[in-house]
Amino acid sequence: MDKPTVEEPLLAVRRGGDGEDGAMASTAAEVKRLLHLAGPLMASFVLQYSVQMVSVMFVGHLG
């Protein structure tokens, strides 16, 4: 599988005659591609927030 790049469009161009199954497949492929691109960014935000939350909890236990 090729890794997605920023230059490639996220929405697939429909060639006609795909029907509902083609639309669902292209939607699933788009979601998978978006998660592949944005996954590391979302993980870093969650980890950064968790570090701040643990710091606040630690200071709260000190006094």
PDB file of N, CA, C and O in Angstrom:
ATOM      1  N   MET A   1       0.844  -1.184   0.000  1.00  0.00           N
ATOM      2  CA  MET A   1       0.000   0.000   0.000  1.00  0.00           C
ATOM      3  C   MET A   1       0.883   1.239   0.000  1.00  0.00           C
ATOM      4  O   MET A   1       1.833   1.336   0.777  1.00  0.00           O
ATOM      5  N   ASP A   2       0.565   2.177  -0.869  1.00  0.00           N
ATOM      6  CA  ASP A   2       1.315   3.422  -0.930  1.00  0.00           C
ATOM      7  C   ASP A   2       0.924   4.308   0.232  1.00  0.00           C
ATOM      8  O   ASP A   2      -0.239   4.361   0.631  1.00  0.00           O
ATOM      9  N   LYS A   3       1.904   4.998   0.764  1.00  0.00           N
ATOM     10  CA  LYS A   3       1.610   5.937   1.831  1.00  0.00           C
ATOM     11  C   LYS A   3       0.988   7.188   1.234  1.00  0.00           C
ATOM     12  O   LYS A   3       1.453   7.674   0.203  1.00  0.00           O
ATOM     13  N   PRO A   4      -0.063   7.723   1.868  1.00  0.00           N
ATOM     14  CA  PRO A   4      -0.702   8.923   1.338  1.00  0.00           C
ATOM     15  C   PRO A   4       0.195  10.142   1.518  1.00  0.00           C
ATOM     16  O   PRO A   4       0.966  10.238   2.473  1.00  0.00           O
ATOM     17  N   THR A   5       0.073  11.048   0.592  1.00  0.00           N
ATOM     18  CA  THR A   5       0.817  12.298   0.671  1.00  0.00           C
ATOM     19  C   THR A   5      -0.166  13.454   0.740  1.00  0.00           C
ATOM     20  O   THR A   5      -1.361  13.286   0.493  1.00  0.00           O
ATOM     21  N   VAL A   6       0.343  14.614   1.073  1.00  0.00           N
ATOM     22  CA  VAL A   6      -0.496  15.795   1.202  1.00  0.00           C
ATOM     23  C   VAL A   6      -0.952  16.280  -0.179  1.00  0.00           C
ATOM     24  O   VAL A   6      -2.014  16.892  -0.297  1.00  0.00           O
ATOM     25  N   GLU A   7      -0.167  16.016  -1.215  1.00  0.00           N
ATOM     26  CA  GLU A   7      -0.475  16.507  -2.548  1.00  0.00           C
ATOM     27  C   GLU A   7      -1.634  15.762  -3.203  1.00  0.00           C
ATOM     28  O   GLU A   7      -2.281  16.319  -4.090  1.00  0.00           O
ATOM     29  N   GLU A   8      -1.918  14.536  -2.804  1.00  0.00           N
ATOM     30  CA  GLU A   8      -2.974  13.742  -3.420  1.00  0.00           C
ATOM     31  C   GLU A   8      -4.325  14.154  -2.858  1.00  0.00           C
ATOM     32  O   GLU A   8      -4.441  14.432  -1.664  1.00  0.00           O
ATOM     33  N   PRO A   9      -5.358  14.197  -3.713  1.00  0.00           N
ATOM     34  CA  PRO A   9      -6.691  14.538  -3.208  1.00  0.00           C
ATOM     35  C   PRO A   9      -7.232  13.434  -2.312  1.00  0.00           C
ATOM     36  O   PRO A   9      -6.967  12.255  -2.546  1.00  0.00           O
ATOM     37  N   LEU A  10      -7.993  13.814  -1.281  1.00  0.00           N
ATOM     38  CA  LEU A  10      -8.571  12.836  -0.373  1.00  0.00           C
ATOM     39  C   LEU A  10      -9.813  12.194  -0.953  1.00  0.00           C
ATOM     40  O   LEU A  10     -10.074  11.016  -0.704  1.00  0.00           O
ATOM     41  N   LEU A  11     -10.580  12.941  -1.717  1.00  0.00           N
ATOM     42  CA  LEU A  11     -11.796  12.403  -2.300  1.00  0.00           C
ATOM     43  C   LEU A  11     -11.471  11.732  -3.625  1.00  0.00           C
ATOM     44  O   LEU A  11     -10.805  12.307  -4.486  1.00  0.00           O
ATOM     45  N   ALA A  12     -11.956  10.505  -3.770  1.00  0.00           N
ATOM     46  CA  ALA A  12     -11.743   9.783  -5.016  1.00  0.00           C
ATOM     47  C   ALA A  12     -12.715  10.296  -6.069  1.00  0.00           C
ATOM     48  O   ALA A  12     -13.859  10.633  -5.765  1.00  0.00           O
ATOM     49  N   VAL A  13     -12.249  10.350  -7.299  1.00  0.00           N
ATOM     50  CA  VAL A  13     -13.105  10.772  -8.395  1.00  0.00           C
ATOM     51  C   VAL A  13     -13.965   9.595  -8.815  1.00  0.00           C
ATOM     52  O   VAL A  13     -13.446   8.526  -9.136  1.00  0.00           O
ATOM     53  N   ARG A  14     -15.269   9.784  -8.817  1.00  0.00           N
ATOM     54  CA  ARG A  14     -16.191   8.702  -9.175  1.00  0.00           C
ATOM     55  C   ARG A  14     -16.304   8.624 -10.681  1.00  0.00           C
ATOM     56  O   ARG A  14     -16.480   9.638 -11.356  1.00  0.00           O
ATOM     57  N   ARG A  15     -16.203   7.416 -11.204  1.00  0.00           N
ATOM     58  CA  ARG A  15     -16.237   7.198 -12.649  1.00  0.00           C
ATOM     59  C   ARG A  15     -17.625   6.828 -13.146  1.00  0.00           C
ATOM     60  O   ARG A  15     -17.803   6.581 -14.339  1.00  0.00           O
ATOM     61  N   GLY A  16     -18.605   6.784 -12.264  1.00  0.00           N
ATOM     62  CA  GLY A  16     -19.971   6.464 -12.663  1.00  0.00           C
ATOM     63  C   GLY A  16     -20.240   4.976 -12.601  1.00  0.00           C
ATOM     64  O   GLY A  16     -19.347   4.165 -12.844  1.00  0.00           O
ATOM     65  N   GLY A  17     -21.478   4.617 -12.273  1.00  0.00           N
ATOM     66  CA  GLY A  17     -21.872   3.226 -12.232  1.00  0.00           C
ATOM     67  C   GLY A  17     -21.402   2.479 -11.002  1.00  0.00           C
ATOM     68  O   GLY A  17     -21.504   1.253 -10.959  1.00  0.00           O
ATOM     69  N   ASP A  18     -20.889   3.179  -9.999  1.00  0.00           N
ATOM     70  CA  ASP A  18     -20.390   2.504  -8.798  1.00  0.00           C
ATOM     71  C   ASP A  18     -21.532   2.051  -7.893  1.00  0.00           C
ATOM     72  O   ASP A  18     -21.454   0.980  -7.292  1.00  0.00           O
ATOM     73  N   GLY A  19     -22.566   2.833  -7.792  1.00  0.00           N
ATOM     74  CA  GLY A  19     -23.675   2.495  -6.906  1.00  0.00           C
ATOM     75  C   GLY A  19     -23.304   2.734  -5.456  1.00  0.00           C
ATOM     76  O   GLY A  19     -22.309   3.394  -5.151  1.00  0.00           O
ATOM     77  N   GLU A  20     -24.123   2.185  -4.563  1.00  0.00           N
ATOM     78  CA  GLU A  20     -23.914   2.376  -3.124  1.00  0.00           C
ATOM     79  C   GLU A  20     -22.650   1.689  -2.625  1.00  0.00           C
ATOM     80  O   GLU A  20     -21.947   2.235  -1.775  1.00  0.00           O
ATOM     81  N   ASP A  21     -22.350   0.499  -3.143  1.00  0.00           N
ATOM     82  CA  ASP A  21     -21.166  -0.226  -2.678  1.00  0.00           C
ATOM     83  C   ASP A  21     -19.892   0.544  -2.994  1.00  0.00           C
ATOM     84  O   ASP A  21     -18.962   0.568  -2.188  1.00  0.00           O
ATOM     85  N   GLY A  22     -19.847   1.163  -4.146  1.00  0.00           N
ATOM     86  CA  GLY A  22     -18.677   1.958  -4.518  1.00  0.00           C
ATOM     87  C   GLY A  22     -18.529   3.188  -3.651  1.00  0.00           C
ATOM     88  O   GLY A  22     -17.418   3.581  -3.298  1.00  0.00           O
ATOM     89  N   ALA A  23     -19.671   3.803  -3.305  1.00  0.00           N
ATOM     90  CA  ALA A  23     -19.633   4.991  -2.454  1.00  0.00           C
ATOM     91  C   ALA A  23     -19.155   4.627  -1.052  1.00  0.00           C
ATOM     92  O   ALA A  23     -18.375   5.364  -0.450  1.00  0.00           O
ATOM     93  N   MET A  24     -19.624   3.486  -0.529  1.00  0.00           N
ATOM     94  CA  MET A  24     -19.200   3.059   0.804  1.00  0.00           C
ATOM     95  C   MET A  24     -17.720   2.695   0.810  1.00  0.00           C
ATOM     96  O   MET A  24     -17.004   2.994   1.766  1.00  0.00           O
ATOM     97  N   ALA A  25     -17.266   2.050  -0.256  1.00  0.00           N
ATOM     98  CA  ALA A  25     -15.859   1.662  -0.336  1.00  0.00           C
ATOM     99  C   ALA A  25     -14.973   2.893  -0.428  1.00  0.00           C
ATOM    100  O   ALA A  25     -13.911   2.942   0.192  1.00  0.00           O
ATOM    101  N   SER A  26     -15.402   3.893  -1.202  1.00  0.00           N
ATOM    102  CA  SER A  26     -14.581   5.100  -1.314  1.00  0.00           C
ATOM    103  C   SER A  26     -14.599   5.887  -0.008  1.00  0.00           C
ATOM    104  O   SER A  26     -13.600   6.508   0.356  1.00  0.00           O
ATOM    105  N   THR A  27     -15.733   5.864   0.702  1.00  0.00           N
ATOM    106  CA  THR A  27     -15.810   6.550   1.995  1.00  0.00           C
ATOM    107  C   THR A  27     -14.909   5.861   3.015  1.00  0.00           C
ATOM    108  O   THR A  27     -14.196   6.525   3.768  1.00  0.00           O
ATOM    109  N   ALA A  28     -14.943   4.535   3.038  1.00  0.00           N
ATOM    110  CA  ALA A  28     -14.084   3.797   3.966  1.00  0.00           C
ATOM    111  C   ALA A  28     -12.615   4.032   3.639  1.00  0.00           C
ATOM    112  O   ALA A  28     -11.792   4.173   4.543  1.00  0.00           O
ATOM    113  N   ALA A  29     -12.283   4.075   2.358  1.00  0.00           N
ATOM    114  CA  ALA A  29     -10.896   4.324   1.969  1.00  0.00           C
ATOM    115  C   ALA A  29     -10.468   5.732   2.371  1.00  0.00           C
ATOM    116  O   ALA A  29      -9.329   5.945   2.786  1.00  0.00           O
ATOM    117  N   GLU A  30     -11.395   6.699   2.247  1.00  0.00           N
ATOM    118  CA  GLU A  30     -11.068   8.068   2.629  1.00  0.00           C
ATOM    119  C   GLU A  30     -10.854   8.189   4.136  1.00  0.00           C
ATOM    120  O   GLU A  30      -9.930   8.871   4.579  1.00  0.00           O
ATOM    121  N   VAL A  31     -11.708   7.528   4.929  1.00  0.00           N
ATOM    122  CA  VAL A  31     -11.555   7.572   6.387  1.00  0.00           C
ATOM    123  C   VAL A  31     -10.240   6.926   6.802  1.00  0.00           C
ATOM    124  O   VAL A  31      -9.536   7.439   7.671  1.00  0.00           O
ATOM    125  N   LYS A  32      -9.914   5.802   6.178  1.00  0.00           N
ATOM    126  CA  LYS A  32      -8.657   5.129   6.480  1.00  0.00           C
ATOM    127  C   LYS A  32      -7.466   6.018   6.142  1.00  0.00           C
ATOM    128  O   LYS A  32      -6.484   6.070   6.882  1.00  0.00           O
ATOM    129  N   ARG A  33      -7.567   6.710   5.021  1.00  0.00           N
ATOM    130  CA  ARG A  33      -6.474   7.594   4.606  1.00  0.00           C
ATOM    131  C   ARG A  33      -6.339   8.788   5.550  1.00  0.00           C
ATOM    132  O   ARG A  33      -5.228   9.183   5.904  1.00  0.00           O
ATOM    133  N   LEU A  34      -7.478   9.362   5.956  1.00  0.00           N
ATOM    134  CA  LEU A  34      -7.441  10.492   6.892  1.00  0.00           C
ATOM    135  C   LEU A  34      -6.857  10.079   8.237  1.00  0.00           C
ATOM    136  O   LEU A  34      -6.064  10.818   8.821  1.00  0.00           O
ATOM    137  N   LEU A  35      -7.241   8.902   8.735  1.00  0.00           N
ATOM    138  CA  LEU A  35      -6.696   8.435  10.006  1.00  0.00           C
ATOM    139  C   LEU A  35      -5.197   8.164   9.898  1.00  0.00           C
ATOM    140  O   LEU A  35      -4.448   8.384  10.849  1.00  0.00           O
ATOM    141  N   HIS A  36      -4.773   7.688   8.742  1.00  0.00           N
ATOM    142  CA  HIS A  36      -3.345   7.423   8.551  1.00  0.00           C
ATOM    143  C   HIS A  36      -2.543   8.730   8.565  1.00  0.00           C
ATOM    144  O   HIS A  36      -1.419   8.775   9.064  1.00  0.00           O
ATOM    145  N   LEU A  37      -3.137   9.784   8.013  1.00  0.00           N
ATOM    146  CA  LEU A  37      -2.445  11.078   7.992  1.00  0.00           C
ATOM    147  C   LEU A  37      -2.545  11.800   9.333  1.00  0.00           C
ATOM    148  O   LEU A  37      -1.573  12.406   9.783  1.00  0.00           O
ATOM    149  N   ALA A  38      -3.721  11.741   9.980  1.00  0.00           N
ATOM    150  CA  ALA A  38      -3.955  12.532  11.187  1.00  0.00           C
ATOM    151  C   ALA A  38      -3.744  11.745  12.470  1.00  0.00           C
ATOM    152  O   ALA A  38      -3.749  12.336  13.550  1.00  0.00           O
ATOM    153  N   GLY A  39      -3.562  10.443  12.391  1.00  0.00           N
ATOM    154  CA  GLY A  39      -3.405   9.615  13.579  1.00  0.00           C
ATOM    155  C   GLY A  39      -2.265  10.031  14.488  1.00  0.00           C
ATOM    156  O   GLY A  39      -2.473  10.187  15.691  1.00  0.00           O
ATOM    157  N   PRO A  40      -1.059  10.216  13.950  1.00  0.00           N
ATOM    158  CA  PRO A  40       0.044  10.645  14.816  1.00  0.00           C
ATOM    159  C   PRO A  40      -0.191  11.997  15.481  1.00  0.00           C
ATOM    160  O   PRO A  40       0.223  12.210  16.620  1.00  0.00           O
ATOM    161  N   LEU A  41      -0.849  12.903  14.781  1.00  0.00           N
ATOM    162  CA  LEU A  41      -1.152  14.210  15.364  1.00  0.00           C
ATOM    163  C   LEU A  41      -2.146  14.082  16.510  1.00  0.00           C
ATOM    164  O   LEU A  41      -1.979  14.716  17.552  1.00  0.00           O
ATOM    165  N   MET A  42      -3.179  13.266  16.323  1.00  0.00           N
ATOM    166  CA  MET A  42      -4.155  13.052  17.388  1.00  0.00           C
ATOM    167  C   MET A  42      -3.505  12.370  18.591  1.00  0.00           C
ATOM    168  O   MET A  42      -3.800  12.723  19.733  1.00  0.00           O
ATOM    169  N   ALA A  43      -2.631  11.406  18.350  1.00  0.00           N
ATOM    170  CA  ALA A  43      -1.956  10.716  19.452  1.00  0.00           C
ATOM    171  C   ALA A  43      -1.066  11.680  20.235  1.00  0.00           C
ATOM    172  O   ALA A  43      -1.014  11.610  21.463  1.00  0.00           O
ATOM    173  N   SER A  44      -0.368  12.577  19.542  1.00  0.00           N
ATOM    174  CA  SER A  44       0.499  13.523  20.251  1.00  0.00           C
ATOM    175  C   SER A  44      -0.318  14.488  21.099  1.00  0.00           C
ATOM    176  O   SER A  44       0.101  14.845  22.200  1.00  0.00           O
ATOM    177  N   PHE A  45      -1.487  14.922  20.603  1.00  0.00           N
ATOM    178  CA  PHE A  45      -2.346  15.806  21.393  1.00  0.00           C
ATOM    179  C   PHE A  45      -2.848  15.105  22.646  1.00  0.00           C
ATOM    180  O   PHE A  45      -2.861  15.699  23.724  1.00  0.00           O
ATOM    181  N   VAL A  46      -3.263  13.843  22.517  1.00  0.00           N
ATOM    182  CA  VAL A  46      -3.761  13.092  23.668  1.00  0.00           C
ATOM    183  C   VAL A  46      -2.647  12.890  24.689  1.00  0.00           C
ATOM    184  O   VAL A  46      -2.868  13.062  25.888  1.00  0.00           O
ATOM    185  N   LEU A  47      -1.462  12.531  24.229  1.00  0.00           N
ATOM    186  CA  LEU A  47      -0.346  12.320  25.157  1.00  0.00           C
ATOM    187  C   LEU A  47       0.074  13.615  25.837  1.00  0.00           C
ATOM    188  O   LEU A  47       0.391  13.615  27.027  1.00  0.00           O
ATOM    189  N   GLN A  48       0.080  14.718  25.094  1.00  0.00           N
ATOM    190  CA  GLN A  48       0.448  16.003  25.683  1.00  0.00           C
ATOM    191  C   GLN A  48      -0.576  16.415  26.749  1.00  0.00           C
ATOM    192  O   GLN A  48      -0.199  16.915  27.808  1.00  0.00           O
ATOM    193  N   TYR A  49      -1.862  16.207  26.472  1.00  0.00           N
ATOM    194  CA  TYR A  49      -2.901  16.535  27.449  1.00  0.00           C
ATOM    195  C   TYR A  49      -2.791  15.644  28.676  1.00  0.00           C
ATOM    196  O   TYR A  49      -3.015  16.102  29.796  1.00  0.00           O
ATOM    197  N   SER A  50      -2.449  14.377  28.477  1.00  0.00           N
ATOM    198  CA  SER A  50      -2.349  13.475  29.621  1.00  0.00           C
ATOM    199  C   SER A  50      -1.179  13.849  30.522  1.00  0.00           C
ATOM    200  O   SER A  50      -1.267  13.684  31.739  1.00  0.00           O
ATOM    201  N   VAL A  51      -0.096  14.345  29.957  1.00  0.00           N
ATOM    202  CA  VAL A  51       1.036  14.792  30.782  1.00  0.00           C
ATOM    203  C   VAL A  51       0.616  15.983  31.638  1.00  0.00           C
ATOM    204  O   VAL A  51       0.953  16.048  32.821  1.00  0.00           O
ATOM    205  N   GLN A  52      -0.116  16.925  31.048  1.00  0.00           N
ATOM    206  CA  GLN A  52      -0.597  18.078  31.808  1.00  0.00           C
ATOM    207  C   GLN A  52      -1.573  17.648  32.897  1.00  0.00           C
ATOM    208  O   GLN A  52      -1.534  18.179  34.007  1.00  0.00           O
ATOM    209  N   MET A  53      -2.435  16.704  32.593  1.00  0.00           N
ATOM    210  CA  MET A  53      -3.417  16.243  33.566  1.00  0.00           C
ATOM    211  C   MET A  53      -2.729  15.537  34.737  1.00  0.00           C
ATOM    212  O   MET A  53      -3.111  15.750  35.888  1.00  0.00           O
ATOM    213  N   VAL A  54      -1.734  14.713  34.469  1.00  0.00           N
ATOM    214  CA  VAL A  54      -1.011  14.027  35.533  1.00  0.00           C
ATOM    215  C   VAL A  54      -0.257  15.041  36.391  1.00  0.00           C
ATOM    216  O   VAL A  54      -0.174  14.876  37.608  1.00  0.00           O
ATOM    217  N   SER A  55       0.289  16.081  35.775  1.00  0.00           N
ATOM    218  CA  SER A  55       0.990  17.119  36.540  1.00  0.00           C
ATOM    219  C   SER A  55       0.042  17.826  37.498  1.00  0.00           C
ATOM    220  O   SER A  55       0.396  18.077  38.651  1.00  0.00           O
ATOM    221  N   VAL A  56      -1.151  18.148  37.033  1.00  0.00           N
ATOM    222  CA  VAL A  56      -2.132  18.821  37.882  1.00  0.00           C
ATOM    223  C   VAL A  56      -2.570  17.901  39.016  1.00  0.00           C
ATOM    224  O   VAL A  56      -2.731  18.353  40.150  1.00  0.00           O
ATOM    225  N   MET A  57      -2.763  16.623  38.727  1.00  0.00           N
ATOM    226  CA  MET A  57      -3.155  15.681  39.771  1.00  0.00           C
ATOM    227  C   MET A  57      -2.043  15.535  40.811  1.00  0.00           C
ATOM    228  O   MET A  57      -2.326  15.443  42.006  1.00  0.00           O
ATOM    229  N   PHE A  58      -0.808  15.512  40.382  1.00  0.00           N
ATOM    230  CA  PHE A  58       0.322  15.381  41.307  1.00  0.00           C
ATOM    231  C   PHE A  58       0.408  16.592  42.213  1.00  0.00           C
ATOM    232  O   PHE A  58       0.597  16.449  43.421  1.00  0.00           O
ATOM    233  N   VAL A  59       0.273  17.786  41.649  1.00  0.00           N
ATOM    234  CA  VAL A  59       0.327  19.002  42.454  1.00  0.00           C
ATOM    235  C   VAL A  59      -0.863  19.055  43.410  1.00  0.00           C
ATOM    236  O   VAL A  59      -0.731  19.548  44.530  1.00  0.00           O
ATOM    237  N   GLY A  60      -2.012  18.558  42.986  1.00  0.00           N
ATOM    238  CA  GLY A  60      -3.177  18.538  43.879  1.00  0.00           C
ATOM    239  C   GLY A  60      -2.969  17.637  45.081  1.00  0.00           C
ATOM    240  O   GLY A  60      -3.477  17.931  46.164  1.00  0.00           O
ATOM    241  N   HIS A  61      -2.230  16.540  44.915  1.00  0.00           N
ATOM    242  CA  HIS A  61      -1.954  15.659  46.045  1.00  0.00           C
ATOM    243  C   HIS A  61      -0.925  16.240  46.989  1.00  0.00           C
ATOM    244  O   HIS A  61      -0.879  15.864  48.160  1.00  0.00           O
ATOM    245  N   LEU A  62      -0.086  17.164  46.495  1.00  0.00           N
ATOM    246  CA  LEU A  62       0.937  17.757  47.367  1.00  0.00           C
ATOM    247  C   LEU A  62       0.311  18.725  48.375  1.00  0.00           C
ATOM    248  O   LEU A  62       0.803  18.872  49.494  1.00  0.00           O
ATOM    249  N   GLY A  63      -0.741  19.361  47.980  1.00  0.00           N
ATOM    250  CA  GLY A  63      -1.302  20.227  48.991  1.00  0.00           C
ATOM    251  C   GLY A  63      -2.159  21.273  48.424  1.00  0.00           C
ATOM    252  O   GLY A  63      -2.709  22.088  49.164  1.00  0.00           O
TER     253      GLY A  63
END
